[in-house]
Amino acid sequence: INGKASFDEINISNCSATGNGGAIYVADGGDLSFAGSIASCSATGNGGAIYVEDGASALISGKLKLDSNITGCSAQNGGGLFANGDVIVQNATISGNSATKSGGGIFANNNSSLIIGVNSNILNNTINVASGGGNTEKYYGAGVYAKGQLYIFDATISGNNFSSTTNTFGGGLYTENISFEIINTSFQGN
């Protein structure tokens, strides 16, 4: 997406990319508004469901009583969502996604601004830790990994985990070199 795009009550499933953004890639200057579901998508790079470039923005939001969902997607970083730009997640559930490096549910990079709020759930996302002797790789944020601005309110972050406990940090949330604000949010079983 290299302009303004709005998806309302859309279901996307079983798609893949050999780079970033298994279902949707929002390019610099792009503006995405998404209400619907994305399931079982993958990227060999980042953002199993959605990849948002620096200079782009995305709103993932449910409408009325219908939540938006990103589920069962996979990538190296940001199994569900990878953000370099500005992203708002509200009335949405990001669940059952996986990454092989960091951010099982969401990866928010250096220049990003990530807001998770208003009845949003980050649930049961996983980092698949490489096994074998001599593995020195570090894995961060099974639920959310944030390096940019971060605001979380009225949300639930629960059941996010790593496939192993070797070199793992932040089951529910891992932040790096940022200030953040968290209000009225539940963290359970991460």
Solvent accessible surface area in square Angstrom, and as a share of the most:
residue,aa,sasa,rsa
1,I,59,0.30
2,N,124,0.63
3,G,34,0.32
4,K,174,0.74
5,A,24,0.19
6,S,87,0.56
7,F,63,0.26
8,D,78,0.40
9,E,116,0.52
10,I,65,0.33
11,N,125,0.64
12,I,42,0.21
13,S,65,0.42
14,N,122,0.63
15,C,37,0.22
16,S,86,0.55
17,A,26,0.20
18,T,130,0.76
19,G,35,0.34
20,N,48,0.25
21,G,7,0.07
22,G,6,0.06
23,A,29,0.23
24,I,12,0.06
25,Y,81,0.31
26,V,0,0.00
27,A,23,0.18
28,D,88,0.45
29,G,54,0.52
30,G,3,0.03
31,D,55,0.29
32,L,1,0.00
33,S,36,0.23
34,F,1,0.01
35,A,2,0.02
36,G,6,0.06
37,S,27,0.18
38,I,0,0.00
39,A,29,0.23
40,S,60,0.39
41,C,2,0.01
42,S,40,0.26
43,A,7,0.06
44,T,87,0.50
45,G,15,0.15
46,N,30,0.16
47,G,0,0.00
48,G,0,0.00
49,A,0,0.00
50,I,0,0.00
51,Y,18,0.07
52,V,0,0.00
53,E,44,0.20
54,D,73,0.38
55,G,50,0.48
56,A,5,0.04
57,S,37,0.24
58,A,6,0.04
59,L,59,0.30
60,I,1,0.00
61,S,11,0.07
62,G,8,0.07
63,K,90,0.38
64,L,186,0.93
65,K,198,0.84
66,L,91,0.45
67,D,59,0.31
68,S,0,0.00
69,N,51,0.26
70,I,1,0.00
71,T,50,0.29
72,G,41,0.40
73,C,1,0.01
74,S,41,0.27
75,A,8,0.06
76,Q,74,0.33
77,N,24,0.12
78,G,0,0.00
79,G,0,0.00
80,G,0,0.00
81,L,0,0.00
82,F,7,0.03
83,A,0,0.00
84,N,24,0.12
85,G,2,0.02
86,D,75,0.39
87,V,1,0.00
88,I,68,0.35
89,V,0,0.00
90,Q,54,0.24
91,N,37,0.19
92,A,1,0.01
93,T,20,0.11
94,I,0,0.00
95,S,24,0.15
96,G,41,0.39
97,N,1,0.01
98,S,25,0.16
99,A,1,0.00
100,T,71,0.41
101,K,77,0.33
102,S,8,0.05
103,G,0,0.00
104,G,0,0.00
105,G,0,0.00
106,I,0,0.00
107,F,17,0.07
108,A,0,0.00
109,N,36,0.18
110,N,91,0.47
111,N,104,0.53
112,S,4,0.02
113,S,22,0.14
114,L,0,0.00
115,I,49,0.25
116,I,0,0.00
117,G,1,0.01
118,V,58,0.33
119,N,101,0.52
120,S,1,0.00
121,N,39,0.20
122,I,0,0.00
123,L,46,0.23
124,N,90,0.46
125,N,0,0.00
126,T,33,0.19
127,I,0,0.00
128,N,67,0.34
129,V,15,0.09
130,A,59,0.46
131,S,111,0.72
132,G,58,0.55
133,G,86,0.83
134,G,76,0.73
135,N,37,0.19
136,T,113,0.66
137,E,76,0.34
138,K,106,0.45
139,Y,3,0.01
140,Y,49,0.19
141,G,0,0.00
142,A,0,0.00
143,G,0,0.00
144,V,0,0.00
145,Y,12,0.04
146,A,0,0.00
147,K,50,0.21
148,G,4,0.04
149,Q,103,0.46
150,L,0,0.00
151,Y,86,0.33
152,I,1,0.01
153,F,67,0.28
154,D,60,0.31
155,A,7,0.05
156,T,40,0.24
157,I,0,0.00
158,S,22,0.14
159,G,18,0.17
160,N,0,0.00
161,N,72,0.37
162,F,35,0.14
163,S,70,0.45
164,S,40,0.26
165,T,129,0.75
166,T,68,0.40
167,N,49,0.25
168,T,29,0.17
169,F,82,0.34
170,G,29,0.28
171,G,19,0.18
172,G,6,0.06
173,L,34,0.17
174,Y,57,0.22
175,T,36,0.21
176,E,51,0.23
177,N,148,0.76
178,I,41,0.21
179,S,100,0.65
180,F,99,0.41
181,E,86,0.39
182,I,59,0.30
183,I,95,0.48
184,N,118,0.60
185,T,29,0.17
186,S,38,0.24
187,F,84,0.35
188,Q,108,0.48
189,G,74,0.71
190,N,68,0.35
